[in-house]
Amino acid sequence: MKIKYHICLYLLFALSWTSVAHAKLNIVASTPDLGDIVREIGKDKVEVTSIAKPTEDPHFVDAKPGFIVKLNKADMLIEGGLQLEIGWLPPLVLSARNQKILPGNPGYFVVTSMGINILEVPTEVSRALGDVHPFGNPHFMLDPLNGGIVATHICNRLCEIDAADCTYYKDNLNNFIKRLDLKLSEWQKMLEPFRGTKTVTYHKTFPYFAQRFNLDVVGTLEPKPGIPPSPTHLNTLIPMMKKEGVKLILIEQFRERKIPEFVASQTGAKIVVVPIMVGGLKETTDYIALFDYIVKQIVIALETKS
């Protein structure tokens, strides 16, 4: 009986998606980056809502009740995973009462479930270590190569629920991947002169970006993930930065500026403030434009004489 129930449930999902095959698929993405890639692949076949604002810390999203209505009407929910959304998304999904997007059903899709090489997977998890993600660092979208992997998986899922338009989705995917590959080569050439640049970040947001573009992150302003900078930590960090010759302090746009500016004044490192999600600034209108902006700002900072 249990097997028959699941078969019937999937048939109901298939019939419901068939009925909207000629309408736009209603898709909710947890972050603007995922939402933008869905738009790249789905274009005029999808209606996309992103929950996190591009200017806020994705760990601490203001999960407004209005999103419950969006989730209730969604054909698919796409989230990044690795517990980035753990503090705010599950209550919204539970309140939405939409069977399609509950875990284990076809409309629920976690993009890190396959294909992404996850960094910083801890060997132990303890509150004493700070806000450590037990399954690894969740900021994988800051490696554009991962964006291509995510786009491929999103295309495959769209093909599953809307087979009639699969060729359309695949054509859009191929176009996106070609553009992304060309830009990746350009970004790598721009940053190659700065290979190995010693860098300090505010939070552990940039390991994927640093690995892709050969920056050497030697420390963070936070003593532990999620723990605000303290005088004790800075008294250790600043001498280390001087000794290592740190040239760059990379911080997200939603961070406070006072402490990074103080550290920069003591070390001579350049501060680069960047958005980390699509739409964080008017220049970062899509996923490719986001990296255009970040790379350009880093190059400008490192080329400028003190």
C-alpha positions as CSV (number, residue, x, y, z in Angstrom):
1,M,0.0,0.0,0.0
2,K,2.8,2.4,0.8
3,I,4.4,1.8,-2.6
4,K,1.0,2.4,-4.3
5,Y,0.6,5.6,-2.3
6,H,3.9,7.0,-3.5
7,I,3.2,6.1,-7.1
8,C,-0.1,7.9,-6.9
9,L,1.5,10.9,-5.3
10,Y,4.1,11.2,-8.1
11,L,1.3,10.8,-10.7
12,L,-0.6,13.6,-9.1
13,F,2.5,15.8,-9.2
14,A,3.1,14.9,-12.9
15,L,-0.5,15.8,-13.7
16,S,-0.4,19.0,-11.8
17,W,2.8,20.0,-13.6
18,T,1.4,19.0,-17.0
19,S,-1.5,21.4,-16.4
20,V,1.0,24.3,-16.0
21,A,3.3,23.2,-18.7
22,H,1.9,25.9,-21.0
23,A,2.0,28.5,-18.2
24,K,5.0,29.8,-16.3
25,L,6.5,27.6,-13.7
26,N,6.3,29.3,-10.3
27,I,9.7,28.9,-8.7
28,V,11.0,30.2,-5.4
29,A,14.8,30.4,-4.8
30,S,16.3,30.9,-1.4
31,T,18.9,33.4,-2.7
32,P,19.2,35.9,-5.6
33,D,22.1,33.9,-7.1
34,L,20.0,30.8,-7.5
35,G,17.1,32.8,-8.6
36,D,19.1,34.5,-11.3
37,I,20.4,31.2,-12.7
38,V,16.9,29.8,-12.8
39,R,15.9,32.9,-14.9
40,E,18.9,32.3,-17.2
41,I,17.8,28.7,-17.9
42,G,14.0,29.2,-17.7
43,K,13.7,32.7,-19.2
44,D,10.1,33.4,-20.2
45,K,8.9,29.9,-19.0
46,V,9.4,30.7,-15.3
47,E,8.3,33.1,-12.7
48,V,11.0,33.4,-10.0
49,T,10.9,34.8,-6.5
50,S,14.1,35.1,-4.4
51,I,13.6,35.2,-0.6
52,A,16.9,36.6,0.6
53,K,17.6,40.2,-0.2
54,P,20.9,40.7,-2.1
55,T,22.1,43.2,0.5
56,E,21.6,41.1,3.6
57,D,23.6,38.4,5.3
58,P,22.2,35.1,3.9
59,H,22.7,33.5,7.3
60,F,20.2,35.9,8.9
61,V,17.4,36.6,6.4
62,D,14.3,38.6,7.4
63,A,11.8,35.8,6.6
64,K,8.7,37.9,6.1
65,P,5.2,36.2,6.3
66,G,4.5,37.3,2.7
67,F,6.9,34.6,1.5
68,I,4.6,31.9,2.9
69,V,2.0,32.8,0.2
70,K,4.7,32.6,-2.5
71,L,5.8,29.2,-1.2
72,N,2.2,28.0,-1.0
73,K,1.8,28.6,-4.8
74,A,5.3,27.4,-5.8
75,D,5.8,24.5,-8.2
76,M,9.4,24.3,-7.1
77,L,11.7,25.5,-4.2
78,I,15.4,25.7,-4.9
79,E,17.8,26.1,-2.0
80,G,21.6,26.0,-1.7
81,G,21.8,23.7,1.3
82,L,24.7,23.1,3.7
83,Q,22.5,24.7,6.3
84,L,23.0,28.2,5.0
85,E,19.2,28.7,5.2
86,I,18.6,26.5,8.2
87,G,17.7,29.4,10.5
88,W,14.9,30.9,8.4
89,L,13.7,28.7,5.5
90,P,12.3,25.6,7.2
91,P,9.6,27.5,9.2
92,L,8.5,29.3,6.0
93,V,8.2,26.0,4.1
94,L,6.3,24.3,7.0
95,S,3.9,27.2,7.2
96,A,3.3,27.2,3.4
97,R,1.5,23.8,3.5
98,N,2.6,23.0,0.0
99,Q,3.2,19.3,-0.5
100,K,5.1,19.8,-3.7
101,I,8.0,21.6,-2.0
102,L,8.4,19.5,1.1
103,P,11.7,17.5,1.4
104,G,11.5,14.2,-0.5
105,N,9.0,15.5,-3.1
106,P,9.8,16.5,-6.7
107,G,9.4,20.2,-6.2
108,Y,12.1,20.4,-3.5
109,F,15.6,20.8,-4.9
110,V,18.9,21.3,-3.0
111,V,21.6,22.2,-5.5
112,T,24.5,21.0,-3.3
113,S,23.2,17.5,-3.3
114,M,25.5,16.6,-6.2
115,G,28.4,17.9,-8.2
116,I,29.8,20.6,-5.9
117,N,33.3,20.1,-4.3
118,I,32.5,21.3,-0.8
119,L,35.3,23.1,1.1
120,E,36.0,23.3,4.8
121,V,34.0,20.3,5.9
122,P,34.8,20.1,9.7
123,T,36.1,17.0,11.4
124,E,34.4,18.1,14.5
125,V,31.5,20.4,15.3
126,S,31.3,22.3,18.6
127,R,29.8,25.6,19.7
128,A,33.2,26.5,21.1
129,L,34.4,26.7,17.4
130,G,31.9,29.3,16.5
131,D,29.1,29.0,14.0
132,V,30.6,26.1,12.1
133,H,28.5,24.6,9.3
134,P,28.7,20.8,9.9
135,F,28.5,19.9,6.2
136,G,31.0,22.4,4.9
137,N,31.3,26.0,3.8
138,P,28.0,27.1,2.1
139,H,29.3,30.0,0.0
140,F,30.0,27.9,-3.0
141,M,28.3,30.2,-5.4
142,L,31.2,32.6,-5.2
143,D,33.1,30.2,-7.5
144,P,31.7,30.8,-11.0
145,L,32.6,27.2,-12.0
146,N,30.1,26.1,-9.4
147,G,27.5,28.4,-10.9
148,G,27.8,26.4,-14.1
149,I,27.4,23.1,-12.2
150,V,24.3,24.5,-10.5
151,A,22.9,25.8,-13.8
152,T,23.2,22.3,-15.3
153,H,21.4,20.6,-12.4
154,I,18.6,23.3,-12.5
155,C,18.2,22.6,-16.2
156,N,17.9,18.9,-15.6
157,R,15.3,19.4,-12.9
158,L,13.3,21.8,-15.2
159,C,13.4,19.1,-17.9
160,E,12.0,16.6,-15.4
161,I,9.0,18.7,-14.5
162,D,8.4,20.3,-17.9
163,A,9.7,17.8,-20.5
164,A,7.9,19.6,-23.4
165,D,10.3,22.6,-23.0
166,C,13.4,20.6,-22.3
167,T,15.2,21.6,-25.6
168,Y,14.5,25.2,-24.8
169,Y,16.0,24.9,-21.3
170,K,19.1,23.1,-22.7
171,D,19.7,25.7,-25.3
172,N,19.6,28.4,-22.7
173,L,21.9,26.4,-20.5
174,N,24.4,26.0,-23.3
175,N,24.3,29.7,-24.0
176,F,24.9,30.5,-20.3
177,I,27.7,28.1,-19.9
178,K,29.5,29.5,-23.0
179,R,29.2,33.1,-21.7
180,L,30.3,32.0,-18.2
181,D,33.4,30.1,-19.6
182,L,34.5,33.1,-21.7
183,K,34.2,35.4,-18.7
184,L,36.0,33.0,-16.4
185,S,39.0,33.0,-18.7
186,E,38.9,36.8,-18.7
187,W,38.6,37.1,-14.9
188,Q,41.5,34.6,-14.4
189,K,43.7,36.7,-16.7
190,M,42.8,39.9,-14.8
191,L,43.7,38.4,-11.5
192,E,46.7,36.3,-12.6
193,P,49.2,39.1,-11.8
194,F,48.0,39.0,-8.2
195,R,48.3,35.2,-7.8
196,G,49.1,34.3,-4.2
197,T,48.1,37.8,-2.8
198,K,47.9,37.5,1.0
199,T,44.3,38.3,2.0
200,V,42.2,38.6,5.1
201,T,38.4,38.4,5.0
202,Y,35.8,39.4,7.5
203,H,34.0,36.1,7.6
204,K,34.7,32.8,5.9
205,T,32.7,33.9,2.9
206,F,35.4,33.8,0.2
207,P,37.3,30.4,0.2
208,Y,35.7,29.3,-3.1
209,F,36.5,32.6,-4.7
210,A,40.0,32.6,-3.4
211,Q,40.7,29.0,-4.5
212,R,39.4,29.7,-8.0
213,F,41.4,32.9,-8.5
214,N,44.5,31.9,-6.5
215,L,44.3,34.4,-3.6
216,D,45.9,33.2,-0.3
217,V,43.4,33.8,2.6
218,V,45.6,33.8,5.8
219,G,43.0,35.0,8.3
220,T,39.7,36.5,9.2
221,L,38.6,39.5,11.2
222,E,36.2,37.3,13.1
223,P,38.1,35.2,15.7
224,K,35.7,32.3,14.9
225,P,32.9,32.1,12.4
226,G,30.0,34.3,13.5
227,I,31.9,35.7,16.4
228,P,32.4,39.5,16.2
229,P,36.0,40.8,16.0
230,S,37.5,41.3,19.5
231,P,40.5,43.4,20.7
232,T,42.3,40.2,21.8
233,H,42.0,38.7,18.3
234,L,43.0,41.9,16.5
235,N,46.1,42.2,18.7
236,T,47.2,38.9,17.3
237,L,45.8,39.4,13.8
238,I,47.5,42.7,13.0
239,P,51.1,41.7,13.8
240,M,50.5,38.5,11.7
241,M,49.2,40.6,8.8
242,K,52.3,42.8,8.9
243,K,54.6,39.8,9.0
244,E,52.8,38.1,6.2
245,G,52.6,41.2,4.1
246,V,48.8,41.1,3.7
247,K,47.7,43.3,0.8
248,L,43.9,42.9,0.8
249,I,41.0,42.9,3.2
250,L,37.9,41.5,1.5
251,I,34.6,42.2,3.2
252,E,30.9,41.9,2.3
253,Q,28.8,45.0,1.8
254,F,26.6,44.3,4.8
255,R,29.5,44.3,7.3
256,E,30.4,47.3,9.5
257,R,33.4,49.3,8.4
258,K,35.0,50.6,11.5
259,I,37.1,47.6,12.4
260,P,38.3,46.8,8.9
261,E,39.3,50.5,8.5
262,F,41.2,50.3,11.7
263,V,43.0,47.1,10.7
264,A,43.8,48.6,7.3
265,S,45.3,51.7,8.9
266,Q,47.6,49.6,11.0
267,T,48.7,47.2,8.2
268,G,48.5,49.2,5.0
269,A,46.2,46.5,3.4
270,K,43.6,47.7,0.9
271,I,39.9,47.3,1.8
272,V,37.6,46.0,-0.9
273,V,33.9,46.0,-0.1
274,V,31.8,43.8,-2.4
275,P,28.3,42.4,-2.7
276,I,28.2,38.6,-2.5
277,M,24.8,38.1,-4.2
278,V,23.2,39.2,-7.5
279,G,21.6,42.6,-7.2
280,G,23.6,43.8,-4.2
281,L,24.6,46.9,-6.3
282,K,23.1,48.4,-9.4
283,E,26.2,47.1,-11.3
284,T,25.6,43.5,-10.3
285,T,22.4,42.8,-12.3
286,D,23.1,39.1,-12.9
287,Y,25.5,36.3,-11.9
288,I,28.1,37.2,-14.5
289,A,27.9,40.9,-13.7
290,L,28.5,40.1,-10.0
291,F,31.9,38.6,-10.8
292,D,32.7,41.4,-13.2
293,Y,32.3,43.8,-10.4
294,I,34.1,41.8,-7.7
295,V,37.1,41.1,-9.9
296,K,37.4,44.7,-11.1
297,Q,37.3,46.1,-7.6
298,I,40.1,43.8,-6.5
299,V,42.2,44.6,-9.5
300,I,41.7,48.3,-9.0
301,A,42.7,48.1,-5.3
302,L,45.8,46.0,-5.9
303,E,47.0,48.1,-8.8
304,T,46.7,51.4,-6.8
305,K,49.8,52.6,-5.1
306,S,49.6,53.3,-1.4
